[in-house]
Amino acid sequence: MSFALTQEQEAIRENVDRLCAGFEDDYWLEHDRTGEFPEDFYRAMADAGWLGIAMPEEYGGADLGVTEAAVLMHTVAKAGGAMSACSAIHLNIFGPHPIVVFGNEEQKQRFLPDLIQGKIKSCFGVTEPDSGLNTAALKTKAEPSGNGYVVNGKKVWTSTAQVADKILLIARTTPVEECEKPIDGLSLFFTDLDREYCDVRLIPKMGRAAVDSNEVFIDGLPVPLEDRIGEEGKGFRYLLHSLNPERILVGAEAVGIGQLALDRAAKYAQDRVVFDRPIGQNQGVAHPLAECWMELEAAYLMTMQAAALYDAGEECGAQANAAKYLGAEAGFKACTNAILTHGGMGYAKEFHVERLLREVMIARIAPVSPQMIKNYIAERVLGLPRSY
């Protein structure tokens, strides 16, 4: 059993780190201030071919695994851009997975090359204001109309919708009362985010201002039949195939942010002298940082185990959920301790650790809450009764 990166994976880490070095702290601080999408960074990642790291080679991708994608996203997060950098490209990495697995050849040819080359941006229209994590309770409807559908409804927390050309949209095509299971009757579409029928409203938020989050109000959006992915009514099951990769990648990103914060805290603790000695000489400062290192390393190993299981085609639900949970918790703790280590200066934007704390919070909240992960582990791993 080896825990070392392969030569190919190490090359990914080195090349991505080199690319990200061209986007320094001031770049991300300015985009955090203005809320402007990091187009230069997005373009650089696309031009280097990284958006297609896990996409099939015949459509322009690298045909690598989730393990390599996790190495990519961990490196991006740790390089300084944190969640702003990751979220700018995140959906391109895992989002097209249902198209790859369930789309027909015409759809793959039509969509995947442009996504991989960064010619189109996409957003993810799943969450709704009244459903939360209960995806089976989605109310957005896609009703038959001519040779396609008309969609009406609303979505929330739709990232990059301000700049997106396309939306991966799930909507109910069969009333829930006519379905055998609540998760039946939902269909998946990859279609134009047409502003004539979609009102996209920005949600001002705590962090990651450079990558927008939105409410999307859909009023009569026409969707051609050829934009439906797979069979009608099976959209929720198609989405399940992308859940584990997403959780693995979020875990890797959270670990990267935590390690970045820890590196900055350790350097500050070495350089900052109070009472004629560096503050890192005090165990009250040093021990919390040592704990963070151990917890981040453990979370990273769980993330890589989950990725390896996924790439081997083995069951990895528990490990993927654990990777997301452990990465988010360890990343949050590291960012918190980085601020405390900096003292008052940790509250100042010029030291960047406050930005890292605001951004790592996302990994604790989304795409699934820590409580729901605990429920999953209790029920699926430990065999305990379902609590909800």
HELIX and SHEET records of a PDB file:
HELIX    1   1 GLN A    7  CYS A   20  1                                  14    
HELIX    2   2 ASP A   25  THR A   34  1                                  10    
HELIX    3   3 GLU A   39  ASP A   47  1                                   9    
HELIX    4   4 TRP A   50  GLY A   52  5                                   3    
HELIX    5   5 GLU A   57  TYR A   59  5                                   3    
HELIX    6   6 VAL A   66  VAL A   76  1                                  11    
HELIX    7   7 ALA A   77  GLY A   81  3                                   5    
HELIX    8   8 ALA A   82  PHE A   94  1                                  13    
HELIX    9   9 HIS A   97  PHE A  102  1                                   6    
HELIX   10  10 GLU A  105  ILE A  116  1                                  12    
HELIX   11  11 THR A  135  ALA A  137  5                                   3    
HELIX   12  12 VAL A  176  GLU A  178  5                                   3    
HELIX   13  13 LEU A  225  ASP A  227  5                                   3    
HELIX   14  14 GLY A  235  ASP A  271  1                                  37    
HELIX   15  15 ILE A  279  GLN A  281  5                                   3    
HELIX   16  16 GLN A  283  ASP A  311  1                                  29    
HELIX   17  17 GLY A  317  HIS A  342  1                                  26    
HELIX   18  18 GLY A  343  TYR A  347  5                                   5    
HELIX   19  19 LYS A  349  PHE A  351  5                                   3    
HELIX   20  20 VAL A  353  ILE A  365  1                                  13    
HELIX   21  21 PRO A  370  TYR A  376  1                                   7    
HELIX   22  22 ILE A  377  VAL A  381  3                                   5    
SHEET    1   A 4 SER A 122  GLY A 125  0                                        
SHEET    2   A 4 LYS A 166  ARG A 172  1                                        
SHEET    3   A 4 LEU A 186  ASP A 192 -1                                        
SHEET    4   A 4 ARG A 228  ILE A 229 -1                                        
SHEET    1   B 4 LYS A 141  PRO A 144  0                                        
SHEET    2   B 4 GLY A 148  VAL A 156 -1                                        
SHEET    3   B 4 ASN A 214  PRO A 224 -1                                        
SHEET    4   B 4 CYS A 198  LEU A 202 -1                                        
SHEET    1   C 2 VAL A 273  VAL A 274  0                                        
SHEET    2   C 2 ARG A 277  PRO A 278 -1                                        
END                                                                             
